[in-house]
């Protein structure tokens, strides 16, 4: 891991611990979980939002004002709104995606859950997600929350990240392996 990535994860981890502890102490973990889901969606869906949090073009004052307005519009809890406001003031908004992931992990751990990041070629149905969660639960012994996304480049199959494990059953991966095997033969 690069030094920059390590520093980013360290910063996010400290903020995540602080926001999680504050929310737990105030008995606001349900609101914190809603905040995490809201921000995760905004980061995934909005190019403008990703640009706001990562671009050096925006001054700290602009980021503070924008995050205050966005937090209010999203209905973020006071604890999370204050945290992202502080991050903007300190010039640390670029770690927001890692913060969201770290807080989600802490909430899942508190609930005895684990999150599986599942990438598929087509959108999974609710029945498929439920069946996959049940299969993964029998494997890891914890409730599994599915975080699904779509990547049509996989052609078919799934890529599942569960903690430090990764299971890749995608057709694209199998084709790449076949291509490598053919290079070794000839």
N, C-alpha and C positions, 0 to 999 in steps of 0.2 A: 504494500500500500504506500502511496506517495506521502510525503510529509504534509502537503497541503490537504489531502483527503483526511489524514489522521488529525490534523488541527481542526478541520471543519467538524468532524465527528466528535471531537473533544468538546468544542464549543456547544454543539447541539446537545450533547449529553448533559452538560451542566445546566443549560436552560431547561431541558426536559425534566431533569430531576427536581429542579426548583418548582416548575409549574405543576408537576405531578404531586409533589409533597403539599403544596399550597391547596390544590384542589381536593386532595384526600383529607387534609385537616379540616377543610370547610365542608366536607361531605358533598362535593360537587363533581364527582367522577363521571356521572352520567352526562352532565353538561360538557365536561372536558372531552368525553368521547364524541359527542355531537360536533364540537369544535374541530376535532381532528378530522372527522369525516368531511366536514364542510371545507376545510382548508385543503385536504387531499384532493377533493374534487376540483377546487379552484386551480390548484397547481397543475393538475392533469389536463383540465379543459381550457384554460385561458392563457394564451400566448402573452397577452398584455400583462397579466398578473405575474407570470414568470419573468417577464422583462423588468417589471417594477422592482421585484425582489433581488434581481441579479445584475442589473445594468448599472455601471458607474456613472451613467449620464445623469441620473437623478440625484439631487443633493439629499443630505440627511433630512433637512427640513421638509422637502417635498415628500420623501418616503414616510416621515412621521405623519404628515397631514393626510396622505393617501391611505395609510394603514388605519388611521383613526376613522376615516370615512368608510373604508371597506369593512372594518371590524363591526361598525355600527350597522351597515347594510346587511352583512352576513348574520348578524345577531349573535356574535361571539360573546362568550361569557366575559365578565369583567376581568377575571384572572388571565385568560388567554389574550384578551384585547390589550391589557396592560403589558403583558409579556412581549407581544409583537411590537407594541409601541416602544418599549425599552430597546428591543433589538434594532428597530429602525433608528432610534436616537444614537445607539452605539455603533451603527454601521455594520450590523450583523444579520441583516435580513437574508443574505445569501445562504444562510444555513437553515432557513425555514423548512425546506423539504426534509432535511435530515432530522430536524426537531420534530416534525409531524410524525415521522417514522418511529423515532425514539419514544415519544409519548404514547403512540399506539401500542408499541411493544410493552411498555410499562403497564398500561391499562389491561392488555391481554394477559400479562403475567399475573396481575392482581386478581383477574377473574378466572385464572386457571385455563386460559385459552392460549392457542398459538395461531398465528396468521400464516396462511399459505398464499403466496403470490402465484396465481395461475394464469398463464398466457395460453390462449388457444387460437386456432385459425378462424373459428366462428364463435359467436357469442354463445356461451353455455346457457342452457335452459335452467330454470329453478330446480327441476328434478335432477338434472345432471350435477348441479352444484351440491345439492343435498346428498346425493349418493357419493360423490367424491369426498365431501366432508366426513361422511360416515366411514368410508374406507380409510382415510387418513387418520381419523380418530382411533380406529382399531390398531393402527400402526404405531402411533405416538403416545396413546393413552391420555390425551388431553382433547378438550373440545377444539375443533378447528374452524376458524373463521376464514372464508374464502374471499380473497381480493382478486377479482377476475379482470382481465383485460384481453384485448383482441390484437393479434398480429397476423394478418393474412399471409405474410411471407413464410409462415410455418407450413403452409399447404394443408396440413392435417396434424392431428395429435395434440399433445400438451407439453408445456414446460412448467414444472412445479418447483417453486422454491419454498422450502419449509425449514426455517431456521438456517443451519449451515449446509443442509442437504439440497441437492438439485436433481430432479428427475426430468430427463429430456426424452420424450417419446415422439417428438415431432418428425414429420416426414422430411423436412428440410435437413434436419440433423442426420437422419439415416442416409439421405442422399449424399451429404458431405462425407460421411464415414465411408460409403461405398466408393466415392470418387477418390478418396485417399488410399483405400485398399487397392483400387485399380492402378494408381500411380506406382505403388510399391511393386506390383506384379510386372509391369511393363517398363 
